[in-house]
């Protein structure tokens, strides 16, 4: 992990892996800043943050910077997972919203260069 951090909750690693497997192909060609178990960060070609997928204490967080500037790109199917302006939280008690994640990443990718 970054700066000597350790994974905050190893029991969430399977959710993190599942989410990364959905998101990674949609980020093909974008620079990967960090790729460690529990912490994956992607930026835009110009060096702006794009996505961070990180294991926290009680959830897996998906941080999507384009949505902060363009909240209209969020599909309604992702509302139940939204925490804040541009963060989604995934927990063991809810199935991973694969279609919603794919949709939001595709929409966010279209916003590169506009934030």
VENPE-V980674 format. One record per backbone hydrogen bond with DSSP energy under -0.5 kcal/mol. CO is the residue of the C=O (numbers start at 1). NH is the residue of the N-H. Records with the same first field share a line. If there is no record, write none. Layout:
CO->NH ; NH
This chain:
1->4
2->5
9->12
10->13
12->16
13->17
14->18
15->19
16->20
17->21
18->22
19->23
20->24
23->26 ; 27
24->27
25->28
27->30
31->33 ; 43
34->41
36->39
38->55
39->36
40->53
41->33 ; 34
42->50 ; 51
44->47
48->44
50->65
51->42
52->54 ; 63
53->40
54->61
55->8
59->56 ; 61
60->90
61->54 ; 63
62->64 ; 88
63->52 ; 65
64->67 ; 68
65->68 ; 69
66->70
70->73
71->74
75->78
76->79
78->81 ; 82
79->82
81->89
86->64
87->83
88->62
90->60
91->94
96->98
97->101
98->102
99->103
100->104
101->105
102->106
103->107
104->108
105->109
106->110
107->111
108->111
109->112
111->114
